[in-house]
């Protein structure tokens, strides 16, 4: 991979890529790396979602990339601005791990699974099909999506490298 074509997506961040650029995010534990791709315009988007809903936001100026319910509409808007047709868009996602075991398993401690559920809900509301996912478990992941192919590469220490 050519490094100048790499677009890094930080935690609670999102971005798009075109012209063969690759989007990468690292450190996905309970966070979800959500990718959208239009195979005709070859516009890819990625959001590093930390939390399921902005209803729990405490900051005065909300970071829209941090929450599933605000990140996905923002990502869709940016992709449309770059020429993507969301009727053709497909979604892939990874992450949403349960990184720590808690006794009692209250819903507030199920951040990973709740992030996955919230992303799936938002995608369904926007009529975007999820064609592949690598979620759950108790390990971290790094993901990359290639805007020329839409291939999502998932790297983890436990399971190595796989493509979906």
Secondary structure by P-SEA (a helix, b strand, c coil): cccccbbbbccccccccccbbbbbbcccccccbbbbbcccccbbbbbbccccccccccccccccccccccaaaaaaaaaaaaccccccbbbbbbcccccccccccccccaaaaaaaaaaaaaaaaaccccccccccccccbbbbbbccccbbbbbbcccccccc
